[in-house]
Amino acid sequence: MDNAYFDAIHRWLQQNTGLIGPAVAMVACLESLLVVGIVLPGVALLFALAAIAGAASISIYPILLWAFLGAVVGDGVSYLFGYHYHERVRGWWPFNRHPQWLERGEDFFREYGFLSIVIGRFVGPVRPIIPAVAGMMGMVPRYFFTVNILSALAWSPVYLLPGYLTGAALQWHDKVPDQLLVVLSAITGVAILLPPLLISAHRHFKPRFIGYLVLVSGLLTLLITAHRAGLLESVNQGVDQWLKAVQLPWLQKVMYWVAQIGSIPVLGIVSAGGLFWLYRSNRVATLFSLLFGGVLMVCSVWLINWLADSDRSVTWLDLYAFPSVHATVIVYVLFSFVAPVAVNRPFKVQWLSASVALGLVMSDAFARLVLQVNWFSDVMTGLCLGLFWGLVALELTNWAEKRSQCPE
């Protein structure tokens, strides 16, 4: 598609903004369809459409809804093809010429089960194949459509917000502060580069697990002590002052939705899906270890908040200011479920899982700072506390699984 053709479509969509939503739904549907999704550059088209919507100052909410509906329909149709035609799908083009595509999808589905539907939404090569494979392998419809709908709720903002923000930034190009560009670059760089470095270091040095707990608990103790002594107030004020420049109306709206990553409904859905996966995988010991660790985590947040006895006023979004309960919970939930999924997996799977989780955590933390819901010390202490209990839950899981495997 040359620039002149794209410019013509751009101008036409700007003049017919009511059609951007249906166009997003159509692309989301087509890129999820069996065969069609393999050849359609869906990610690029969705990015371009979202950028046009952002530049035209169209509300992000209907755009996300259209994308959600299109993704649900596309994956649903692909699943029904596989569910009704089963092995006959192998004779269709292009699978009759490239049978390895379906074979890889089947291997992926056998390894991850219903979780492959979730992962498949975010991994390009298997995205349009996994739903059909799930149908071919007899996945029960009620399970598939439940996972399909829940995963699409997370997929639409992940795929649409980057383009929308880019379009909005172009619209506000003379009002985009340097601080925002610095933070976004830092989040992207850290999320991509830090996980492989940590994974490689762990594989090479093989440190004892207790070392991680000592390191995190030491940092957590240091933060709590510094907070009690009032040593972090200058840091909090400095970060808050530095972020004053990003208090823009359009960014406030976007950050509100980014902050929903750590909200109770979203984390509740993620937790319910993860616990259900553990139950279906007969990993009951892991399930109860995570539940027990979650109870301890919540109690520790209340205890630290009571000990801190913070007098600072906070908004209704976060009842417990220090540490940030949202930061604590999001780290615990993502770490607790990413670790069992990624352990003993290939390096690329571990890298992808850790990068996505880290990117979500940092994005949520930044959003809470921009919205002035928490101070910098609140967020950092919450992140450390969530990581501490995630490590504890992981150790409890390892201990419980070893006990369950021991002969009576």
PAKE-40849 format. One record per residue (C-alpha): residue number from 1; residue in three letters; chain; z, y, x. Coordinates in steps of 0.05 Angstrom, whole numbers. Each point is the difference from the previous one (the first is absolute). Layout:
NODE     k     r   c        z        y        x
NODE   NUM   ALA   A        Z        Y        X
...
//
This chain:
NODE     k     r   c        z        y        x
NODE     1   MET   A        0        0        0
NODE     2   ASP   A      -23       64       33
NODE     3   ASN   A       38       66       -3
NODE     4   ALA   A      -48       33      -49
NODE     5   TYR   A        9      -57      -50
NODE     6   PHE   A       76        1        9
NODE     7   ASP   A        2       75       -9
NODE     8   ALA   A      -40       -6      -65
NODE     9   ILE   A       49      -52      -27
NODE    10   HIS   A       58       43       24
NODE    11   ARG   A      -27       61      -38
NODE    12   TRP   A      -14      -41      -62
NODE    13   LEU   A       70      -30        0
NODE    14   GLN   A       31       69       10
NODE    15   GLN   A      -38       23      -62
NODE    16   ASN   A       20      -62      -38
NODE    17   THR   A       71      -11       23
NODE    18   GLY   A       16      -41      -61
NODE    19   LEU   A      -43      -56       28
NODE    20   ILE   A       36       -6       67
NODE    21   GLY   A       54      -44      -30
NODE    22   PRO   A      -49      -50      -31
NODE    23   ALA   A      -40        0       65
NODE    24   VAL   A       63      -18       38
NODE    25   ALA   A       14      -56      -50
NODE    26   MET   A      -71      -27        7
NODE    27   VAL   A        3       -1       76
NODE    28   ALA   A       69      -32       -1
NODE    29   CYS   A      -25      -53      -47
NODE    30   LEU   A      -65      -14       38
NODE    31   GLU   A       34       -4       68
NODE    32   SER   A       47      -53      -29
NODE    33   LEU   A      -55      -42      -30
NODE    34   LEU   A      -22      -66       30
NODE    35   VAL   A      -65        8       42
NODE    36   VAL   A       -7       74      -18
NODE    37   GLY   A       62       20       38
NODE    38   ILE   A      -25      -33       63
NODE    39   VAL   A      -59       47        7
NODE    40   LEU   A       27       63      -34
NODE    41   PRO   A       33       52       47
NODE    42   GLY   A       56        9      -51
NODE    43   VAL   A       52       30       47
NODE    44   ALA   A      -48       55       22
NODE    45   LEU   A      -22       15      -71
NODE    46   LEU   A       71        4      -26
NODE    47   PHE   A       20       46       57
NODE    48   ALA   A      -59       45      -15
NODE    49   LEU   A       14        2      -75
NODE    50   ALA   A       74       13       11
NODE    51   ALA   A      -18       56       49
NODE    52   ILE   A      -45       32      -52
NODE    53   ALA   A       57       -4      -51
NODE    54   GLY   A       48       31       49
NODE    55   ALA   A      -47       56       19
NODE    56   ALA   A      -13       14      -74
NODE    57   SER   A       76        4      -13
NODE    58   ILE   A       -3      -56      -51
NODE    59   SER   A       67      -31      -16
NODE    60   ILE   A       13      -62       41
NODE    61   TYR   A       33      -38      -57
NODE    62   PRO   A      -61      -17      -42
NODE    63   ILE   A      -39      -16       63
NODE    64   LEU   A       54      -51       20
NODE    65   LEU   A       -1      -29      -71
NODE    66   TRP   A      -76       -8        1
NODE    67   ALA   A        3      -34       68
NODE    68   PHE   A       56      -46      -24
NODE    69   LEU   A      -39      -21      -62
NODE    70   GLY   A      -64      -12       40
NODE    71   ALA   A       36      -43       51
NODE    72   VAL   A       35      -42      -53
NODE    73   VAL   A      -65      -12      -37
NODE    74   GLY   A      -40      -16       63
NODE    75   ASP   A       50      -50       27
NODE    76   GLY   A       10      -29      -70
NODE    77   VAL   A      -75      -13       -9
NODE    78   SER   A       -5      -32       69
NODE    79   TYR   A       59      -45      -16
NODE    80   LEU   A      -31      -21      -67
NODE    81   PHE   A      -65      -18       35
NODE    82   GLY   A       38      -46       47
NODE    83   TYR   A       45      -27      -55
NODE    84   HIS   A      -57      -19      -46
NODE    85   TYR   A      -54      -20       49
NODE    86   HIS   A       43      -32       55
NODE    87   GLU   A      -44      -37       51
NODE    88   ARG   A      -65       28      -29
NODE    89   VAL   A       17       66       35
NODE    90   ARG   A      -17      -33       66
NODE    91   GLY   A      -73       -5      -22
NODE    92   TRP   A       -6       74      -14
NODE    93   TRP   A      -30       49       49
NODE    94   PRO   A       24       18       52
NODE    95   PHE   A       51      -56        3
NODE    96   ASN   A      -54      -54        2
NODE    97   ARG   A      -22       32       65
NODE    98   HIS   A       69       19       26
NODE    99   PRO   A       48      -54      -25
NODE   100   GLN   A       50       21       53
NODE   101   TRP   A       17       62      -40
NODE   102   LEU   A       30      -41      -57
NODE   103   GLU   A       32      -48       50
NODE   104   ARG   A       36       57       34
NODE   105   GLY   A       23       26      -67
NODE   106   GLU   A       26      -69      -19
NODE   107   ASP   A       38       -6       66
NODE   108   PHE   A       29       69      -12
NODE   109   PHE   A       21      -18      -71
NODE   110   ARG   A       32      -66       22
NODE   111   GLU   A       40       36       53
NODE   112   TYR   A       26       59      -41
NODE   113   GLY   A       -4      -25      -72
NODE   114   PHE   A        5       55      -53
NODE   115   LEU   A       18       49       55
NODE   116   SER   A      -72       -5       24
NODE   117   ILE   A      -21       39      -62
NODE   118   VAL   A       44       58       23
NODE   119   ILE   A      -22       -4       73
NODE   120   GLY   A      -73       -9      -20
NODE   121   ARG   A       -1       67      -35
NODE   122   PHE   A       12       35       66
NODE   123   VAL   A      -41      -44       47
NODE   124   GLY   A      -75       15       -6
NODE   125   PRO   A      -33      -66       20
NODE   126   VAL   A       37      -43      -51
NODE   127   ARG   A       10       52      -55
NODE   128   PRO   A      -57      -21      -47
NODE   129   ILE   A        8      -74       15
NODE   130   ILE   A       74      -15       -9
NODE   131   PRO   A        2       10      -76
NODE   132   ALA   A      -58      -48      -10
NODE   133   VAL   A       32      -50       48
NODE   134   ALA   A       65        5      -39
NODE   135   GLY   A      -39      -18      -63
NODE   136   MET   A      -38      -56       34
NODE   137   MET   A       66      -30       24
NODE   138   GLY   A       31        1      -69
NODE   139   MET   A       50       57        5
NODE   140   VAL   A       33        9      -68
NODE   141   PRO   A      -30       61      -36
NODE   142   ARG   A       67       31      -18
NODE   143   TYR   A       22       -2       73
NODE   144   PHE   A      -65       29       24
NODE   145   PHE   A       -3       58      -48
NODE   146   THR   A       73       17       11
NODE   147   VAL   A      -12        5       75
NODE   148   ASN   A      -67       34      -11
NODE   149   ILE   A       31       56      -41
NODE   150   LEU   A       61       10       44
NODE   151   SER   A      -40        2       65
NODE   152   ALA   A      -51       48      -30
NODE   153   LEU   A       56       49      -13
NODE   154   ALA   A       12        4       75
NODE   155   TRP   A      -74       -5       19
NODE   156   SER   A      -25       61      -37
NODE   157   PRO   A       43       53       35
NODE   158   VAL   A      -10      -33       68
NODE   159   TYR   A      -75        2       -6
NODE   160   LEU   A       -8       66      -38
NODE   161   LEU   A       53       47       29
NODE   162   PRO   A      -31        6       70
NODE   163   GLY   A      -66       23      -28
NODE   164   TYR   A       34       45      -52
NODE   165   LEU   A       43       33       53
NODE   166   THR   A      -61       10       44
NODE   167   GLY   A      -37       34      -56
NODE   168   ALA   A       61       43      -17
NODE   169   ALA   A        8       19       73
NODE   170   LEU   A      -73       22        2
NODE   171   GLN   A       11       41      -62
NODE   172   TRP   A       62       31       32
NODE   173   HIS   A      -28       -1       71
NODE   174   ASP   A       26       70       15
NODE   175   LYS   A       69      -19      -26
NODE   176   VAL   A       12      -68       33
NODE   177   PRO   A       56       11       51
NODE   178   ASP   A       -1      -30       69
NODE   179   GLN   A       66      -35      -15
NODE   180   LEU   A      -33      -43      -53
NODE   181   LEU   A      -56      -22       47
NODE   182   VAL   A       50      -15       55
NODE   183   VAL   A       44      -43      -45
NODE   184   LEU   A      -58      -38      -31
NODE   185   SER   A      -29      -14       69
NODE   186   ALA   A       68      -23       25
NODE   187   ILE   A       10      -47      -60
NODE   188   THR   A      -69      -30        9
NODE   189   GLY   A        8       -8       76
NODE   190   VAL   A       70      -30       -4
NODE   191   ALA   A      -18      -47      -57
NODE   192   ILE   A      -61      -27       38
NODE   193   LEU   A       26       -2       72
NODE   194   LEU   A       75      -15       -4
NODE   195   PRO   A       -3      -68      -36
NODE   196   PRO   A      -45      -35       51
NODE   197   LEU   A       42       27       57
NODE   198   LEU   A       64      -27      -31
NODE   199   ILE   A      -31      -67      -19
NODE   200   SER   A      -28       -9       71
NODE   201   ALA   A       67       19       31
NODE   202   HIS   A       37      -49      -45
NODE   203   ARG   A      -48      -56       18
NODE   204   HIS   A        3       15       74
NODE   205   PHE   A       74       12       11
NODE   206   LYS   A       27      -43      -58
NODE   207   PRO   A       66       39       -7
NODE   208   ARG   A       59      -31      -36
NODE   209   PHE   A        6       20      -73
NODE   210   ILE   A       70       28       11
NODE   211   GLY   A      -31       52       46
NODE   212   TYR   A      -38       31      -57
NODE   213   LEU   A       62        3      -43
NODE   214   VAL   A       41       33       55
NODE   215   LEU   A      -55       51       13
NODE   216   VAL   A       -9       20      -73
NODE   217   SER   A       75        0      -16
NODE   218   GLY   A       13       43       62
NODE   219   LEU   A      -52       51      -23
NODE   220   LEU   A       28       -2      -71
NODE   221   THR   A       71       12       25
NODE   222   LEU   A      -24       58       43
NODE   223   LEU   A      -35       33      -59
NODE   224   ILE   A       61       -8      -46
NODE   225   THR   A       47       26       53
NODE   226   ALA   A      -45       60       15
NODE   227   HIS   A       -5       15      -74
NODE   228   ARG   A       76       -2       -8
NODE   229   ALA   A        7       47       59
NODE   230   GLY   A      -52       49      -27
NODE   231   LEU   A      -44       -9       61
NODE   232   LEU   A      -63      -13      -41
NODE   233   GLU   A        1       63      -42
NODE   234   SER   A      -40       40       50
NODE   235   VAL   A      -52      -56        3
NODE   236   ASN   A       -4       -3      -75
NODE   237   GLN   A       -9       75       -5
NODE   238   GLY   A      -52        0       55
NODE   239   VAL   A      -42      -55      -33
NODE   240   ASP   A        7       34      -68
NODE   241   GLN   A      -23       67       28
NODE   242   TRP   A      -59      -33       36
NODE   243   LEU   A      -22      -31      -65
NODE   244   LYS   A        4       64      -40
NODE   245   ALA   A      -74       12       14
NODE   246   VAL   A      -19      -63      -40
NODE   247   GLN   A       34       22      -64
NODE   248   LEU   A      -67        7      -36
NODE   249   PRO   A       -7      -11      -75
NODE   250   TRP   A      -55      -52        5
NODE   251   LEU   A       36      -37       57
NODE   252   GLN   A       65       -1      -40
NODE   253   LYS   A      -36      -36      -56
NODE   254   VAL   A      -30      -51       47
NODE   255   MET   A       65      -11       37
NODE   256   TYR   A       36      -12      -65
NODE   257   TRP   A      -45      -60      -12
NODE   258   VAL   A        4      -23       72
NODE   259   ALA   A       76        0       -8
NODE   260   GLN   A       -7      -49      -57
NODE   261   ILE   A      -13      -53       53
NODE   262   GLY   A       76       -3        8
NODE   263   SER   A       16        7      -74
NODE   264   ILE   A       39      -53      -37
NODE   265   PRO   A      -59      -22      -46
NODE   266   VAL   A      -49       -9       58
NODE   267   LEU   A       50      -36       45
NODE   268   GLY   A       23      -40      -59
NODE   269   ILE   A      -71      -25      -12
NODE   270   VAL   A       -9      -16       74
NODE   271   SER   A       68      -36        2
NODE   272   ALA   A      -14      -40      -63
NODE   273   GLY   A      -68      -21       27
NODE   274   GLY   A       29      -20       67
NODE   275   LEU   A       58      -39      -30
NODE   276   PHE   A      -48      -35      -47
NODE   277   TRP   A      -43      -19       59
NODE   278   LEU   A       60      -28       37
NODE   279   TYR   A       21      -39      -62
NODE   280   ARG   A      -70      -29       -9
NODE   281   SER   A       -2      -17       74
NODE   282   ASN   A       66      -38       -6
NODE   283   ARG   A       34       47       49
NODE   284   VAL   A       63        5      -41
NODE   285   ALA   A       44       10       61
NODE   286   THR   A      -41       61       20
NODE   287   LEU   A        2       27      -71
NODE   288   PHE   A       76       -3       -4
NODE   289   SER   A        8       28       70
NODE   290   LEU   A      -41       61      -18
NODE   291   LEU   A       39       10      -65
NODE   292   PHE   A       66       -6       37
NODE   293   GLY   A      -24       48       54
NODE   294   GLY   A      -22       49      -54
NODE   295   VAL   A       69        0      -32
NODE   296   LEU   A       32       14       68
NODE   297   MET   A      -51       56       13
NODE   298   VAL   A       16       35      -66
NODE   299   CYS   A       75       -5       12
NODE   300   SER   A       -9       29       71
NODE   301   VAL   A      -38       60      -27
NODE   302   TRP   A       56       15      -49
NODE   303   LEU   A       53      -10       54
NODE   304   ILE   A      -34       46       51
NODE   305   ASN   A      -13       52      -53
NODE   306   TRP   A       74       -1      -19
NODE   307   LEU   A       21        3       73
NODE   308   ALA   A      -48       57       14
NODE   309   ASP   A       27       38      -61
NODE   310   SER   A      -60       46        3
NODE   311   ASP   A        8       65      -39
NODE   312   ARG   A      -73       18        3
NODE   313   SER   A      -37       10      -65
NODE   314   VAL   A      -58      -47      -11
NODE   315   THR   A      -52       -6      -55
NODE   316   TRP   A        2      -51      -56
NODE   317   LEU   A      -51      -42       38
NODE   318   ASP   A       52      -26       49
NODE   319   LEU   A       72       -7      -22
NODE   320   TYR   A       23      -24       69
NODE   321   ALA   A      -19       52       52
NODE   322   PHE   A       26      -33       63
NODE   323   PRO   A      -29      -49       15
NODE   324   SER   A      -63        4      -42
NODE   325   VAL   A        5      -59      -47
NODE   326   HIS   A      -76        0      -10
NODE   327   ALA   A      -13       -3       75
NODE   328   THR   A       50      -57        7
NODE   329   VAL   A      -28      -41      -57
NODE   330   ILE   A      -74        8       18
NODE   331   VAL   A       13      -23       72
NODE   332   TYR   A       42      -59      -24
NODE   333   VAL   A      -50      -22      -53
NODE   334   LEU   A      -63        7       43
NODE   335   PHE   A       32      -30       63
NODE   336   SER   A       31      -58      -38
NODE   337   PHE   A      -66      -21      -31
NODE   338   VAL   A      -48       18       56
NODE   339   ALA   A       40      -41       51
NODE   340   PRO   A       -4      -67      -38
NODE   341   VAL   A      -73       12      -15
NODE   342   ALA   A      -20       19       71
NODE   343   VAL   A       44      -48       40
NODE   344   ASN   A      -40      -53       37
NODE   345   ARG   A      -65       32      -22
NODE   346   PRO   A      -56       22       46
NODE   347   PHE   A        9       65       38
NODE   348   LYS   A      -50       38      -45
NODE   349   VAL   A       38      -19      -63
NODE   350   GLN   A       66       22       30
NODE   351   TRP   A      -31       65       24
NODE   352   LEU   A      -31       16      -68
NODE   353   SER   A       64      -18      -39
NODE   354   ALA   A       45       41       45
NODE   355   SER   A      -48       60        3
NODE   356   VAL   A       -6        4      -76
NODE   357   ALA   A       76       -6       -9
NODE   358   LEU   A       15       52       54
NODE   359   GLY   A      -52       48      -27
NODE   360   LEU   A       30       -5      -70
NODE   361   VAL   A       70       11       26
NODE   362   MET   A      -19       61       42
NODE   363   SER   A      -42       30      -57
NODE   364   ASP   A       58       -7      -48
NODE   365   ALA   A       49       31       50
NODE   366   PHE   A      -47       59       12
NODE   367   ALA   A       -9       11      -74
NODE   368   ARG   A       75        3      -10
NODE   369   LEU   A        6       52       55
NODE   370   VAL   A      -56       42      -30
NODE   371   LEU   A       32       -3      -69
NODE   372   GLN   A       66       20       32
NODE   373   VAL   A       35      -58      -34
NODE   374   ASN   A       33      -23       65
NODE   375   TRP   A       16       29       68
NODE   376   PHE   A      -30      -31       62
NODE   377   SER   A       66      -34       18
NODE   378   ASP   A        4      -30      -70
NODE   379   VAL   A      -68      -33        8
NODE   380   MET   A       11      -24       71
NODE   381   THR   A       68      -31      -17
NODE   382   GLY   A      -30      -33      -61
NODE   383   LEU   A      -57      -29       41
NODE   384   CYS   A       49      -29       51
NODE   385   LEU   A       46      -27      -54
NODE   386   GLY   A      -57      -34      -36
NODE   387   LEU   A      -25      -30       65
NODE   388   PHE   A       70      -25       18
NODE   389   TRP   A        8      -37      -66
NODE   390   GLY   A      -71      -26        5
NODE   391   LEU   A       17      -31       67
NODE   392   VAL   A       64      -29      -29
NODE   393   ALA   A      -38      -29      -59
NODE   394   LEU   A      -52      -30       48
NODE   395   GLU   A       56      -33       40
NODE   396   LEU   A       32      -26      -63
NODE   397   THR   A      -68      -28      -21
NODE   398   ASN   A       -9      -36       67
NODE   399   TRP   A       70      -29       -4
NODE   400   ALA   A       -8      -22      -73
NODE   401   GLU   A      -68      -33       12
NODE   402   LYS   A       27      -37       61
NODE   403   ARG   A       59      -25      -42
NODE   404   SER   A      -47      -23      -56
NODE   405   GLN   A      -42      -39       50
NODE   406   CYS   A       60      -36       32
NODE   407   PRO   A       12      -71      -24
NODE   408   GLU   A       63      -13      -39
//
